[in-house]
């Protein structure tokens, strides 16, 4: 994988984390509060995935070698 691919995967992970954070917020305001905890845990997991891909991208050159 090159830097661009890692950054794209990080962006996807952030999008998923954002969607799940909104879901957790919705669940917390309804009678389905027990689902909020699972969503919040998934937010943490996807944020960690994004951080890992970002860290890997930082280690790679900005342009791939030919």
FENFENKA-V743553 format. One line per field, one symbol per residue. ss: DSSP state (@ for helix, = for strand, . for the rest). psi: psi as a letter, one per 20 degrees, with the letter a starting at -180 (. if undefined). A space follows every 50 residues. Layout:
ss=???
psi=???
This chain:
ss=..@@@@@@@@@@@@@@@@@@@@@@@@@@....@@@@@@@@@@@@@@@@@@ @@@@@@@@@.......
psi=qrgggghghggghgggggghgggggghhjaikhhhhggghhhggghhhgg hghggghhiqqhpqq.
